[in-house]
Amino acid sequence: MSRLKGAPGAERKRAFLVGTLVLAILVLLFAWVPLPGGDDWAVFYVAARRVLMGFPLYGEPIVRLSHYDYYYYNPPWLAMSLMPLALLPFRWGRAVLSASTLLLAALLLRRWEKSPYGPPKMILVLLSPPMIYLLRNGQVDALVLGGVFLPVEFWPLVALTKPQVAFGLALGVPRPYWRRTALVMAGFLLLSGLFWGNWLVALVQQPAPLANESNLWFGLWPLQVPIGLTLLWLGIRHKDERLLVASSPLLAPYASTHSLLGPWIALLTWLSPAQGTIALLTWWGAIIYRLNLF
């Protein structure tokens, strides 16, 4: 009996060691063969370094890339969470981010996938447009999605970090946790206000030169919102994280291709590998068509 009780703990320890080893190998690979792009990571990297040095986060350009001034458009606690990566050289910080993106996507698929098709579906995740865009641009959407592993009291905080990725989680907190959730949220907002003032107003008032160029809903908003509301209602009713996450990009006025990583992983849990392959090929075909590459 004691052996049976100790087995889950030993298995968790083994899984942690294996995950750490995989993460280390991926970091070395990404650092050894740097990916092209990384514009978004440059913004997050400099923002995190600004926190370290006590410089302002909002109201002035973070970096200048091509002929655009790039600003930081996320809450301060995201930049704070990236401070350990900002202590590393730029390439190594991005390597850790890229490796973490792959590992978190795998963990999320494992959390939601109930069939025995995990490995084939992980290949479909890796080859999907959101994953390619995430790795190429150095975005943090997978880190935000990893917020589902946090206690539910932190879900609204995760949702506010990137609403187009995780807004549905804010409304999926079960009723018994509402009071503690409100206390957590109030505490973070109070502390962030003490350090950064009225940062939300400062964030909203910043220019957004690329908003329309990269917005999936440009010209469509808010026609997609009813679909998002339906998914949100079903997610709340059935207490299903997949539906809560899938609703998020559809409820936001702005979303990019990499914002669809969560909905794509959620969709794969309802599809067979063959169906997922057809969906993936169709998706890439639509992208190629839009880029006029035929």
N, C-alpha and C positions, 0 to 999 in steps of 0.2 A: 504494500500500500504506500509506503514512504517513497518507493521508487517511482510510482505513478504520480505522486504529488510533485516530485522534483522534476519530472520530465518537461512540463511546459516551461519552467524557468530555464532549464538547460537548452531547450529549443530556441527560446527567445535570445539567449546569450549567443548561441551559434549563429542565428540569423543576423544579430547585430554585428558580429565579427565578419561574417560574409559580406554584409552590406558595406561595412567600413572598408574592406579590402577592395570591393568593386569600385567604390567611390574613389579610392586612392588611385587605382589603375586608370579610371576614366579621367581624373584630373591630370595625370601625367600625359595621357594621350592627347588631351585637348591643349595642354601647354606645349607639347612637342610639335604638334601639327595645328597651329592656330587657325581658326575659322576666319573666312573673310567677313567684312562688315563690322558689327559691334557698335554702331552708332548709339543705340539705346543704352548699352552698357556704359558707354562713356558718360552719359548723363547721370546714371545711378552712381557710378564710381566717383565722379566729382562731387555729387551731392553728399555722399557718405563722408568724403574727405572734408567737405565744408562743415559738417557736424563735428568732426574731430577737431577742426581748427577754430570752431566757434564763429564761423562766417554765416551770413544770411542764406536762407534756402530759397526765398521767394522774392520776386520783384526785379530780379536782374538775371541776365542769361547765365546758364550754367556752363555751357560750352558753345562754340560756334563751329558748325559743320556745314560744308559747302557754302551756300549763300544764306543759310538760315541761322538764327539764334535759337538755341534749344533751351527750354526752361524745364524746371522740375515740377511735375504736375501731380505728385502723390503726397500723402500725409507724411509728417516728419518721422513717425515711427518706422516707416519702411527704410528711410535713409539710415536711421539708427541701427536697424537690424542688419544692414549691409556694412557696418563699420569694420567688422573683422576682415571682410574681403578688401576693404579700402586700405588696409594696412599692408596688403600684398602688392607687388607690381601689377600693373594693369592687366598684362596677359595672364598672370596666374590667378588673379581675381576672377577674370572671365572664365578661366578653365574650371574653377571651383563652381561657378554659377552654372556652367553648361553641364558638368557632371551631376550636380544636384538636380537640374531639370530632368535629366533622364531617369535618375533614381526615384524622384518623387512621382513621375508619371507611371513608373512601374509599380510603385507602392499604391498609387491611387487605383490603378487597374486591378491590382490584387484585392484591394478593399471592396471594390464594387463587383468584380467578376465572380459569378457563382458557378460557371460551367468549367469544364476541364480544358478550355482552349486558351489559357493565359499566354503561353509563349507565342503562338501564331498571332494573337491579337496585339501583343506588344510590338511585333514587327510592323503591324498596321499603324500603331501609334507613332513609331519612330519615322515612318515614311510619310506621315500625314503633313499637309501644308502648315498647320499650326506649329508642329514641332520643328519643321525646317525653318520657318520664320523666326521662331523663338531662339533657336541656336544661332542663326545668322545675325539677328539684330542684337542679341544679348538682352532679351527681355526677361521679366521676373514673374510671368504669369503662373508658371509651375510652382514657384515659391508661395504665391498667394493661394493657389489651389491646395497646397499642403496645409493650409489653415484648417481643413476639415479634420485633421488629426488632433487639433487643439480641443480643449474642453469647449462645450457649446457656448459658454459664457463669453468666449472671445470671438464668436462668429460675426457679430455686427462690426467689430473692429477690423476683422479680415475683409468684410464686405466693403467697408469704407476705404480700405487700402486701394482696391481696384474694383469699383462697382461693376464694370463691364465683364469682370471675371467671376465675381462671387457675391453679387448683390442678393441673390436668392437666399443665401445662408442667413442673412440678417432676419428674415421673416420666418425662418424654419426653426428658431429656438423654441423648444417646448415650454409650455406655460409655467411649470414649476421652477424654471430657471430664469424667469423674467427679472426678478428683483436683483439677483446676483449679477445678471448680465448688465442691467442698468448701472449698477455700482462700478463694474469694471469699465464700462464705456465712459461714465462720468469721470472716473479717475484718470483715464488716459487723456481725455479731452482737457481736463483741468491742468494736468502736468504739461501737456504740449502747449497749452495757452500761456502758461507761466514762462516757458522757455522761448516760444516763437510768437507770442502775441496772437492777434487775430489772423492766424495763418490761412484759414479757409477762405476769407475774403481776399487776402493777398494772392492766393493760388488762383482763384477764379478770375481775378483782374489781369492776370498775365496774358500776353499775346499767345495765340495758338495758330501759327502759320501753316502747320501741316494737318490741321484737324480735318479738313474736307478731303484732302488728297488721299489719306489713308483710312477714311471712315467707310466701313461696309454699308452703313445705313444712309450715306449721303444721297439725298433725293428720295429715300424710302421712309425715313422716320416720319410719323410714328406707326406706319402701317404694319410693322412686325410686332408691335407691342401686344395685341390680343393673343398671339401665339405664346408670347412670353408669360402673359398673365395666366393662361390656361395651364402651362407647365408648372408655374409657381403654385397655383391652387392645388394641382395634383400632388406636387411635392409636399406641400403642407399637410394635405389630407392623408397621404400614405406614409408620411415621415420618411421620404425618400431623398437622400442627399443628391442623387444623380439628377433628379428633376429640378431640385433647387438650383444646382449649378448650371444645368442646361438652360434654365430660364434667364439667367443673368445677362448674357450679351443681348438678348432680345428685348430686355427692358431698359437698356441704356441708350441714350441718343448717340453714343459713340462706341464703336467696337472695331477692332482690327482682326486680321486673319488669325493672329496668335491668340486672340481672345476666345477662340473656339476650341482650344485644347480640351477643356473640361467637358463641353457638350459632345465632342467627338469620342472621348473615352467612355462617357456615359452611353452614347449610342451603340458603341461596340459591344457593350454588355448585353444588349438585346439581339445582337446579330450573330450569325455563325461566321467563321472565318471566311467562307466563300462569299457570303453576303457583304461582309465588311470589305473584302477585296474589290467587289463590284462598285460599292459606294466610294471607295478611295480612288479608283480609276476614273470614275465619273467626276469626282471633285477636281482631280488634276486636269482632266479634260476641259472642264469649265474654266479653270484658271488659264490654261494655255489658249483657249479660245478668246478670253478677255484680253490677253496680252497680244493677240493677233500674231501668234507664232505658227499658225497653220500655213 
